[in-house]
Amino acid sequence: MPDGTIVRPYGDTTGDGMVQTSFTLPVPPGPKAEGAALQLATKMGIEPAMVVHSHGIGEGYTFFVVYGSVRHLVDLDAVHVEERPYPLLSPGEVNAAIKTRLRRSLVVLGACIGTDAHTVGIDAILNLKGFAGEKGLEYYRELQVANLGAQVSVPELVHTARERRADAVLVSQVVTQKDAHLRNTRELAGAFREAMGESRPLLVVGGPRFDPQMAAELGVDKVFGRGTTPGEVASYLVHALVPEESPA
């Protein structure tokens, strides 16, 4: 196999396999707790393992940071990820595409649904100040953007999308306990499908714990994971909603 297709983690020297991981065990702090952490680390393939940090968190729980070498190798040829199938456009290119090819503004709604009150994700994408050095979608003159905020019910979101004739609905989900983000997304997709059928808007969800390859399984059009920028979202909206240029 060619060099570079098999890799190991890097710590102090190339290929030494060193990794650092953290976890919590329901064990009071002490020597027995550290022994339990080392046993778990060994079963995870970290050997020899060292507990480099530990402290109690509440009654009967201990948090650990473990450092050590893993035996496992990574075959890069066997790694399959979703590649972006559309070009990354500048704000000017997004505006020009919408203006010349769609000839009207795109209406975009954003919200956090259910009990999720964490708006940092949707704000980073929508708000003018943006994220990672990029302006948010409110900056794009050919987008009509409405940020509905946090804890928006799915029926309310469906009603607003229909009322405003939204082209796209963007939903951010940060709360993931017991897979709440997946349940909420399936509820969202089902409600829009039932209420609007094929005329429903484009459904886009995002959050740090989403797998971008789960869109079809969840019933939405696109899933964005952590680190997504406003420019990536705007470029996708053009790709999905703006007709291609007709050949000359």
N, C-alpha and C positions, 0 to 999 in steps of 0.2 A: 504494500500500500504506500502511496507517495507520502513524503514527509509533510507534516502539518495537518493531516487529516485525523490523527489521534493526538489528543492533548490531555494533560493533567493539570490540576490546579497549581497555582504558583504562590509561594509564600516568601521564603528567604532566598531560595535558588530555583532556577528553572526546572520544572518537572518534579519538585519535591512533594507535591500532592497535599500541601498544607492548606487547611480550611479552618474557618472559625464559624461556630454556630451557637445559637442561644435557644433556651427553652426553659419551661417551668415545670417542676414536679410537685405533686401534692405531698410533700415531705417536709417536716420542720428542719430548719438549718442545723448543720452539724456534720460530723464525720460520716455518718450513715447516709446522709443526703448526698454528700460528695461522691461516696462510693456508688450510690445508685446512678448518679449522673455519668460516672465513668463507665458503668456497665452498659447504660443505654448508648453512650457514644461508641463503645466497642461493637455493639450489635448493629450500629449504623455504618460500620466499616471504617471508623476513625480509630487508628491504632498505630503507635501509642497515643493516648488522649491525655490532655491536661485540663483541669478546671482552672482557668485563669481568673475567674471572678465568680462570686456567688453572694447573694444576700437574701434575707427573708422578705417576703412580700405578703403581708397579712398573716393570720394565724394558720400555721400548718402548711405553708407553701414556701418554696425556695426557687429563686431565679438563678440560672447558670449561664456562663459563657465558657464554651469548651473549645480548645485549640488542639489540632493534631493532624496527622497525615492520613489520607484516604488511599485505598488500593485501587479504586475504580478509575477507569479511563473513559474519555469522551470521544466518540466517533463522530466527527463533524459531518461526514457524509450521510449519517443517519439522522441528522437534525432536520426536521421539517417545520417551517414556520410560514405564516402568511406574509407574502411579499405585497407591498403596495402596488396595486395594478393601475395606478393613475399618476400623472405627474404632479409634483408639488408646485403650486402656483403662488405667485406674489399677490398681495392685495390688489394691485393694479390689473393683473391678469384675470383675477376672479371677477372684479367689477366689469371689465371689458367683455368677458365671456357672457355674463348674465345680460348685460345691456344690449349686445349685438346679436346674441343667439336666442335668448329667451324673450327679450324686449319688454320685460316687466321686472319688478323687484321680486326677490324670493322672500317669502314670509317664514320666519324661523321662530319657534317657541322653545324655551328651555325651562327645566324644572327639576327639583328633587322630589320624588314621589314617596308615598307612604309616610312612615314616621321619621324618615331620614331628614335631619336638620342641618346636615353638613353641606353648605353651598360653595365651599372653596373650589371644588372641581368645576361646577357649572359656571361660577363667576369667572374663573380663569379663562374659560373658553369664550364666554359672551361679553364680559365687561370690557370697556374701552381700554383699560390699562393692560389687559391681557396676561400673558404668561411666557416665561422663558425668552423675554426680549421681543415677543410678537404682540401686536395689537389684537384685541379680541374682536369678535364678529360685529360688535356695535360700530367698529371703525369702518366697516365696509359699506360704502354708500348705496350699493345695490341690494343690500340685505335689510329687511325690516325685522328687527330682533326684539323680542319681548322675553324678559327673564321673569318667570312667575315665582321664583324663590323656592323656599323649602316647604316640606310637608304638604305638598299638593296632592289631593286625592286623584285617583285615576279617572273617575267619572268627571271631575272638574276639568281635568286636562283634556279629555275627549271633547267635552262641551266647548271649551275655549278654542281648541284646534278647529273644530267645525265652524264655530262662529267667525273666527278670523281667517278662515280658509288657508290654514297653515300648509306650507309645502313640506316642512320638516319639523319634527319634534325631537329635541335633544334631551335626554334624561341622564342625570348623574346619580350614581349609587355608591356611597361610601360605606354605609353600615352593611356588614356581611355576616353577622352572627347567624348561625344556623342557616346559611345560604339565603338570607333575606333578600339579597340583591337579585338572585335568580328567580325566586318566587315573585317578587315585585315585577320583574321584567316580563315574565310569562303572563302575569295578570294584565299588564299594560298591553301586550301584543293581542291578547284575547279580547280585551275590551274594544280596541280600535277595529279589530277584524269584525266583531259583532256589530258595532255601531256604524261603520263606514265601508266595510267590505273592500273591494278593489280600489275604491276612491280614497282610501286612508292616506295620510301623509307619510313621508319617509320616516321611519323610526330608527333613531340612533341612540344607543346607550353607551355609557362609559363609566369607568371607575378602576381603582387600583387592583381589584381582585377579579376582574373579568378576563376570560380567555377570548381573544379576538376571533378565534375560530368557531365560537359557539353561536354565531348570529342565527343560522338556520334552525338550530335546536331550540333557541329561545323565541323564535318567531319574529325577529326584528331584521332590519336591513343591514345594519352595521354595528359592530361592537369595537369600541376603542379601549385600550388598556392604559396603564399608568404612563405618564410622561407625554401624553398626547398634547399637541400644540394647537392653537387656533388655526394656524395655516393649514395643518393637516385636515382639520374638520371642514374648513371652507373649500379646500381643494376637492374633498370627497363630495360635498354638496354639488359642486359644478359637475363632477364626473357622473353623479347619479341623476341629477335633475335637469341639467342644461343640455339641449340637443347638440349633437355634433355638427360642426360646420359642414354645409353642403359642398361637395366638390365643385370647383369652378367649371 
